[in-house]
Amino acid sequence: MKTGNRVLSAMVLVLCLFLASGCTSVPKEDNIYQVSLLNALLQGEYDGFISVGTLKGHGDTGIGTFDTLDGEMIFLDGNVYKAKVDGTVELMDDQVMVPFAVATMFEPDVVVKPYNAIADIETLKNAMDACIAETTNDFNRFYVAKVQGLFSHVRVRSVPSQQKPYRPLSVIASTQKEYTYEQVEGTIVAFRSPAYVEGINLPGWHLHFLSEDKSKGGHLLEATLVQGEIGMGDMKEFQLILPSSSSFAAMDIADDRREETLAIEGVAKP
């Protein structure tokens, strides 16, 4: 065999071993991994098709929900937690399935900044947007943030597990349970998507909360930060995994569901 052919064969062998080892799926700090589409979730695509273990292979931080829309996901420091409809929080096994989520490797390469006396959730979102304006000034990227500290007030929600035939999320929202906590330490996990991905994800900030003792959490509705720190990173690569179900194939994904999104998020209509 000629030397050139031997070198080529060796290169092919190394490449095959590299692919077989799964090295190509090593998560990167600037990559966002998304399971399904927001518009699919809004229309009732609640069957999990990606496992928690798989999600962990693409990051250490994220938010989402679980099979049959059973609770709110807080993916923090490599562990996946479920904020249940009864107000409790449970650590999830790798075998649990996920119908919708976003995940990334958290790296606060945009800003780490202390904050005091942030009165409400809209002020917090504005403060995080100000961090972007002062650093990258690029609102066409995706961002992830952690807000860690002491909160004088937190209000969260979760939703109950659903049974088929699944109803739209806007209908189920009326059955959600809300919980209010005072003087609690914890972490907000937040993702910001640009406006052009509407229908794929939620434009703007989407926030979930987990208490320091891992006993309280959910989708964040209200928050008052006494003192804490905001760390933020940006993501410029996007990976989207779609369901392969017949129900997904039959959906009108491009349908405008902005009004539903605003209502579910608890945002006042403009």
C-alpha positions in Angstrom: 0.0 0.0 0.0 1.3 3.4 -0.9 2.1 5.8 2.0 -0.6 8.3 1.0 -3.2 5.5 1.1 -2.0 4.3 4.5 -2.3 7.9 5.8 -5.8 8.3 4.4 -6.9 5.0 5.9 -5.6 6.0 9.2 -7.4 9.3 9.0 -10.7 7.6 8.2 -10.2 5.1 11.1 -9.6 8.0 13.5 -12.6 9.8 12.2 -14.8 6.7 12.6 -13.6 6.3 16.2 -14.2 9.9 16.9 -17.8 9.7 15.6 -18.5 6.5 17.4 -17.3 7.9 20.7 -20.0 10.5 20.6 -17.4 13.3 20.8 -19.3 15.3 18.2 -22.1 15.8 20.7 -19.9 17.4 23.4 -21.8 20.5 24.4 -20.3 24.0 23.7 -20.9 27.2 25.6 -22.2 29.1 22.6 -24.7 26.5 21.5 -28.4 26.4 22.4 -30.2 23.0 22.1 -33.9 23.1 21.7 -36.4 20.3 21.9 -39.5 20.9 19.7 -41.3 24.2 19.0 -43.3 26.6 21.1 -46.2 26.6 18.7 -46.3 22.8 18.9 -46.5 22.9 22.7 -49.2 25.5 22.5 -51.3 23.2 20.3 -50.9 20.2 22.6 -47.7 18.3 21.6 -47.0 17.0 25.1 -45.6 13.6 24.4 -41.9 13.4 25.4 -39.5 12.2 22.7 -36.1 13.2 24.1 -34.8 11.9 27.4 -33.5 13.9 30.3 -30.2 12.0 29.9 -30.0 13.2 26.3 -30.8 16.7 27.3 -27.9 16.6 29.8 -25.6 15.6 26.9 -26.2 19.1 25.4 -25.8 21.3 28.4 -25.9 21.9 32.2 -28.6 24.6 32.3 -32.1 24.9 30.9 -35.8 25.2 31.2 -38.8 23.3 29.8 -41.4 20.7 30.8 -41.9 17.0 30.9 -43.9 14.2 29.3 -47.7 14.9 29.4 -46.9 18.5 30.4 -46.2 17.2 33.9 -44.6 20.2 35.7 -42.0 22.8 35.1 -38.3 22.0 34.4 -35.4 23.8 36.0 -32.1 22.5 34.7 -29.4 23.8 37.0 -25.8 22.9 37.5 -26.2 19.7 35.6 -29.2 18.5 37.5 -32.8 18.4 36.1 -35.6 19.3 38.6 -39.4 19.1 38.2 -41.5 21.7 40.0 -44.7 19.8 40.4 -48.2 21.0 40.5 -48.5 20.3 44.2 -45.7 22.8 44.9 -43.0 20.3 45.6 -39.7 19.8 43.6 -38.3 16.4 42.5 -34.9 15.5 41.0 -35.5 13.8 37.7 -34.0 10.5 36.4 -32.3 10.4 33.1 -35.0 8.1 31.7 -37.8 10.7 32.0 -39.0 12.0 28.7 -39.2 15.7 27.5 -41.5 17.2 24.9 -40.1 20.8 25.0 -37.0 22.3 26.5 -33.9 24.5 25.8 -30.5 23.7 27.2 -26.9 25.1 27.0 -23.6 25.0 28.8 -23.7 28.0 31.0 -20.7 30.3 30.7 -21.1 33.9 32.0 -19.0 35.4 29.3 -21.1 38.5 28.7 -21.4 39.8 32.2 -21.4 39.0 35.9 -22.8 41.9 37.9 -24.2 42.4 41.4 -27.7 43.9 41.8 -29.7 45.2 44.7 -33.4 46.1 45.2 -34.9 45.0 41.9 -38.6 45.5 42.5 -40.3 43.2 40.1 -39.9 40.9 37.2 -40.2 43.5 34.5 -37.5 45.6 36.1 -35.4 42.5 36.2 -35.9 41.8 32.5 -35.1 45.4 31.7 -31.9 45.2 33.8 -30.8 42.1 31.9 -31.6 43.8 28.6 -29.5 46.8 29.8 -26.6 44.3 30.4 -26.9 43.3 26.7 -27.0 46.8 25.5 -23.9 47.7 27.5 -21.9 44.7 26.4 -22.6 43.0 23.0 -25.5 45.3 22.0 -26.7 42.5 19.9 -30.4 41.5 20.5 -30.3 39.0 17.6 -28.4 36.5 19.6 -29.7 34.1 22.2 -28.8 34.7 25.9 -28.9 32.6 29.0 -28.8 34.1 32.5 -28.7 33.0 36.1 -29.9 35.4 38.8 -28.8 34.1 42.2 -29.6 35.8 45.5 -32.1 36.6 48.2 -35.7 37.3 47.1 -38.2 39.0 49.4 -41.1 37.8 47.1 -41.4 35.0 44.5 -44.6 33.8 42.8 -44.3 30.7 40.6 -46.7 28.3 38.8 -46.9 24.8 37.6 -49.3 22.7 35.6 -50.8 19.2 36.1 -50.1 16.2 34.0 -52.5 15.8 31.0 -54.3 12.9 29.5 -55.2 12.4 25.8 -56.9 13.9 23.9 -54.6 16.8 24.8 -56.2 20.2 25.1 -54.3 23.4 24.0 -52.0 25.0 26.5 -54.2 28.1 26.7 -57.0 26.0 28.0 -54.9 24.1 30.5 -53.4 27.4 31.8 -56.7 27.9 33.8 -55.8 24.8 35.8 -52.3 25.9 36.8 -51.4 26.2 40.5 -49.6 29.2 41.8 -47.4 29.5 44.9 -46.0 32.5 46.7 -42.9 32.5 48.8 -41.3 35.2 51.0 -37.7 35.7 52.0 -36.3 32.8 49.9 -32.8 32.3 48.5 -32.6 30.8 45.1 -31.7 31.0 41.4 -33.6 32.2 38.4 -32.7 30.4 35.2 -33.6 32.6 32.2 -33.3 32.4 28.4 -33.8 35.2 26.0 -34.8 34.5 22.4 -34.7 37.1 19.6 -37.9 38.4 18.1 -37.5 36.6 14.8 -38.0 33.2 16.4 -41.6 33.8 17.4 -43.5 30.5 17.1 -40.2 28.6 17.4 -39.6 29.9 20.9 -40.8 32.7 23.1 -39.3 36.1 22.1 -37.8 37.9 25.0 -37.1 36.5 28.4 -38.5 33.2 29.8 -37.7 32.6 33.5 -38.0 29.6 35.9 -37.0 29.6 39.6 -35.5 27.1 42.0 -34.9 27.7 45.7 -31.5 27.2 47.2 -32.8 24.2 49.2 -34.3 22.7 46.0 -37.8 22.5 47.6 -39.6 25.3 45.8 -39.8 26.3 42.1 -41.7 26.7 38.9 -42.3 29.1 36.0 -41.6 32.5 37.4 -44.5 35.1 37.5 -43.3 37.6 40.1 -40.0 38.3 41.8 -38.5 40.9 44.0 -34.7 40.7 44.4 -33.2 42.0 47.6 -29.6 41.4 46.6 -27.9 39.0 44.3 -25.8 38.6 41.2 -26.7 38.3 37.5 -24.4 36.1 35.3 -25.1 36.1 31.6 -23.8 34.3 28.5 -24.6 34.5 24.8 -25.3 31.7 22.3 -24.7 32.1 18.5 -25.4 28.5 17.4 -28.9 26.9 17.4 -29.8 23.2 17.2 -33.4 22.2 16.9 -34.8 18.7 17.4 -38.4 18.1 16.1 -40.9 15.5 17.0 -41.7 12.7 14.5 -45.3 12.1 15.7 -48.3 12.1 13.4 -49.9 14.8 15.5 -46.9 17.1 14.9 -47.0 16.4 11.2 -50.7 17.5 11.1 -50.2 20.8 12.9 -50.3 24.2 11.4 -47.0 25.3 13.0 -47.0 28.7 11.2 -50.3 29.7 12.7 -50.1 33.0 14.6 -50.4 32.2 18.3 -49.0 35.4 19.8 -52.1 36.2 21.7 -52.1 32.7 23.3 -48.4 33.1 24.2 -49.0 36.4 25.9 -51.9 35.1 27.9 -50.0 32.0 29.0 -46.9 34.0 30.0 -49.0 36.3 32.1 -48.0 39.3 30.0 -50.5 42.1 29.5 -51.6 42.5 25.9 -50.1 45.5 24.2 
